[in-house]
Amino acid sequence: MRFSADGEAVIVHDETLDRLFGVPRRVRELSATELADLGVPTLAEALAAMPAATLIDLELKEQPTDDLFATLVAARGPEAEAVVLSSLKSARLTGRAG
């Protein structure tokens, strides 16, 4: 999971769009609308498409934002039920949800 230029959480693994979409740009350089035009869903869209009981493991590729936690709370409630946040990078995660 990464963030668009306008701060929207989007579901894309790579830092750039080149390998999967043939676009030699970083995810962070495009707005959520521009990414959607390429087929990159927002986190909110992905969560809305899944049953609430589906376990979600979000691999954070970047420092999380308050908006990320707000999106999770809106979709899964104040406890962000059935959501796991993971990261392969050393990052300081703060308990902003709740």
Beta strands, then each sheet from edge to edge (+ up, - down):
strand 1: 2-3
strand 2: 9-10
strand 3: 16-17
strand 4: 23-26
strand 5: 56-59
strand 6: 83-86
sheet 1: 1+ 2-
sheet 2: 3+ 4-
sheet 3: 5+ 6+
end
